[in-house]
Amino acid sequence: MFFASDNWAGVHPDISANLSRHAAGIATAYGDGDLDRTVY
């Protein structure tokens, strides 16, 4: 049996690279991190 969702696909390489870059290191939780402040 294969229980994967039917709505998955690849992602643009730039998005993947940014996710990897921001996943490294330590960040404050609950919207108090540097990345969160640039998004809000």
Secondary structure, DSSP 4 states (H G I P E B T S, - for coil): -----SS-----HHHHHHHHHHHSS---STT-SHHHHHH-
